[in-house]
């Protein structure tokens, strides 16, 4: 049987932490930034963790399960 390929979109968007959680970036930071407040843009700059309900789906796309 051939090897299972990872989803290219998922491997570009997500990274694993040392404890096995999945990091992601915030959306809405690429364009139309003039109407967004400085505080809002600053909060969107920092990464965050994927919610537990979505983690299994993403791990499957990355072929970690």
Secondary structure by P-SEA (a helix, b strand, c coil): cccccccaaaaacccccccbbbbbbbcccccccccccaaaaaaaabbbbccccaaaaaaaaaccc
